[in-house]
């Protein structure tokens, strides 16, 4: 297939190789060509890449006129994602993926709508296509009685809590996922923000350069959201900038000694009358102080 006829998958969730790793792949392709064909699906007059984004990118940089490809037609959206995600997990190893990439893999595996049998078939096909001894021990029987959280945890070596957190991370916008990957936003803080609407997450991402989001701030944002996860932009800015956390000055209480009190007031005067008198006296005092 001509490289110009290929385009990345529309919901591609994985970072392309860069630096030395990309340079090594380009050098290998220049010397040996693309040994394993990429997998694509028809897309208009061209093809959309399911597996092989790095090989395609390196082939372009290497100046190859064509890229060997296998065309898959009639795949469901779910099957397309399985090809995309599982190939990356097999090639890179789950622990080597970025947090957002791990989240994508876990969220897909946790999706009960997808047939476990179909997924197992795709993994076996990938292993055969790569001509590798890929570990397929993580294949789970289609009739497994494990609950989804435990099943995914067992497959990727994660606790059930980690599975839940990664599923929440997958619900973040791309901008916030990037912050989790870079470490600027903790996973737990990201979980809190994942309950907010996409519009609100976008506003938050725009403010990150000015205000760091810690766990305490993330919780405040979640608490401020309505039932749909929405927070007015002004409120987002106020919370992130700490405007709503500044302690308000406590009202001062002034006591008058009994000796001073008895000089000016008799025991028969009511508290309201005493207050009014003191207010008038203070007003008179400060008025004359300004004239001096």
Secondary structure as UniProt FT lines:
FT   HELIX           3..5
FT   STRAND          6..7
FT   TURN            10..11
FT   HELIX           19..32
FT   STRAND          38..43
FT   TURN            44..45
FT   STRAND          46..51
FT   HELIX           53..62
FT   STRAND          69..71
FT   HELIX           77..92
FT   HELIX           94..96
FT   HELIX           99..110
FT   TURN            112..113
FT   HELIX           116..129
FT   TURN            130..131
FT   TURN            137..138
FT   TURN            142..143
FT   HELIX           148..156
FT   HELIX           160..169
FT   TURN            170..171
FT   HELIX           174..182
FT   HELIX           187..193
FT   TURN            194..195
FT   HELIX           198..207
FT   TURN            208..210
FT   HELIX           215..224
FT   TURN            227..228
FT   HELIX           233..240
FT   TURN            241..245
FT   HELIX           258..264
FT   TURN            267..268
FT   HELIX           271..291
//
